[in-house]
Amino acid sequence: MKLGIIVEGETEYFCIPELVSKLEHTVTGRHHLRGVGSDYPWEDVCIKLVYPYVRGFALQNSVRRPDKVVIVVDREERPECCGGLATQGEEILKEKLAEENLAINLSIVLPNTQFECWLLAEAELLDRCPMFKRPLSRLIGGITDGKDILSIINANLKPSRNWDKIRFGLALAKKLDLSKGTVLQRSRSLRKFVKELTN
């Protein structure tokens, strides 16, 4: 399947294509929103930030046009559930497309609460990393959703070590095994992402 990708930030911009390739799909176009933040009204995120890119994909010719557009935006501190936000956002985008007599298959998936919840769904990959004071898998536990993974990472770095979100995120994305039930069990939002690309 050819996919158009719209993501929140640079880490996702580089990592999502890697995850998509594991599911045997191809990214034909990608955009990042340069950060959103949970204080930005959800309707505005969908209409002002996301829709122009969705519209662009919908207007592409049949050769370049993706089979599906996947939008990945962090839930962060939004009080609504990921599923509710995704459904609302998809309805908003489809209505906007219909106003212009356009249509394209699309799906919104929200990492809960941040994209690193997906990347650290196999935290054992970092347990022997010399950057950290202690094994991260013990600190993160069996569920990554709902946790501030970046804070856990930064709080356990050795002195003078820094977490490069893009560089290390991409390394984790390349090693993350999306075929493992134990990995998918740790993040419901990651399971949703995989489901949207396997249906």
Summary of the structure (lengths in Angstrom):
residues: 199
radius of gyration: 17.0
end to end distance: 10.9
largest distance: 56.3
contacts: 621
relative contact order: 0.16
helix: 50%
strand: 12%
